[in-house]
C-alpha cells in the first residue's frame, strides 16, 4: 500500500458520544454508520453522501444500550449489528437489530 502524499483532510465530525468511540462499522445495505463507545452505547447514523453543495451530513437515527462495558468491535450487514466487548471472562457478544 502506498503512503499518502499529503495529510488526510477531515470532512466532518460526529460529536454525540460523550465517551471515546472505540469501534465503528459501515452497512452498505442501509447506508448506516454504527459507532460504539467505551460506555457500551452504540449510535446509528444515517449518512447523506450527496456531494453537491458540500453534502455529507450525519443524522443520528438510533441508539442501542445492550452492553455492560465498552464496545470493542462492531459488524453490520442487512440491518443487523453484531457487536463485541472484551472482558476478562467471558468474552461477550450481542446480536442487535434496529
C-alpha positions in Angstrom: 0.0 0.0 0.0 1.4 3.4 -0.9 1.8 6.2 1.5 -0.5 9.3 1.1 1.3 12.2 -0.5 -0.5 14.8 1.6 -2.2 14.8 5.1 -5.7 13.5 5.3 -8.4 16.1 5.3 -11.1 16.0 7.9 -14.5 16.2 6.2 -16.9 16.1 9.2 -17.1 15.2 12.9 -19.7 13.3 14.8 -19.9 14.6 18.4 -22.9 12.9 20.0 -20.9 10.4 22.0 -19.8 11.6 25.5 -17.1 8.8 25.8 -14.4 7.8 23.3 -15.5 5.9 20.2 -13.8 2.5 20.2 -15.5 0.8 17.2 -17.3 1.6 14.0 -18.9 -0.3 11.2 -20.5 0.7 7.8 -23.5 -1.2 6.5 -23.8 -0.6 2.7 -27.2 -2.3 2.6 -28.7 0.5 4.7 -26.2 3.4 4.4 -25.8 3.4 8.2 -22.6 4.1 10.1 -22.5 2.5 13.6 -20.3 3.8 16.3 -19.6 2.2 19.7 -18.2 3.9 22.7 -16.3 2.9 25.9 -19.6 3.0 27.9 -21.2 0.3 25.8 -23.5 2.6 23.8 -23.9 2.1 20.0 -25.2 5.0 18.0 -26.7 4.6 14.5 -26.1 7.3 11.9 -27.8 7.8 8.5 -25.2 9.4 6.2 -26.2 11.8 3.5 -23.4 11.4 1.0 -24.7 13.8 -1.6 -21.6 15.7 -2.5 -23.5 18.6 -4.2 -23.4 21.8 -2.1 -20.9 20.3 0.4 -23.1 17.4 1.5 -22.0 14.6 3.9 -24.4 15.1 6.8 -24.7 12.6 9.6 -28.1 12.3 11.4 -28.4 10.0 14.4 -31.3 7.7 13.9 -30.9 5.3 16.8 -29.1 4.3 19.9 -28.6 0.9 21.5 -27.6 0.2 25.1 -27.1 -3.6 25.2 -23.5 -3.8 26.6 -22.4 -3.6 30.3 -18.9 -2.5 29.2 -17.4 -0.7 26.3 -18.0 -1.8 22.7 -14.7 -3.0 21.1 -16.0 -4.5 17.8 -19.0 -3.9 15.5 -20.0 -5.7 12.3 -23.1 -4.6 10.4 -25.0 -6.0 7.4 -28.6 -6.3 6.2 -29.8 -4.0 9.0 -28.3 -6.3 11.8 -25.5 -5.4 14.1 -23.1 -7.8 15.8 -21.0 -6.2 18.5 -18.5 -7.4 20.9 -17.0 -6.4 24.2 -13.8 -7.8 25.6 -13.8 -8.7 29.3 -11.5 -10.9 31.3 -14.0 -13.8 31.4 -16.2 -14.5 29.4 -15.9 -12.5 26.2 -19.4 -11.0 25.5 -21.1 -10.7 22.1 -24.5 -9.3 21.3 -26.7 -9.5 18.2 -28.7 -6.3 18.0 -31.2 -5.2 15.5 -32.6 -1.7 14.8 
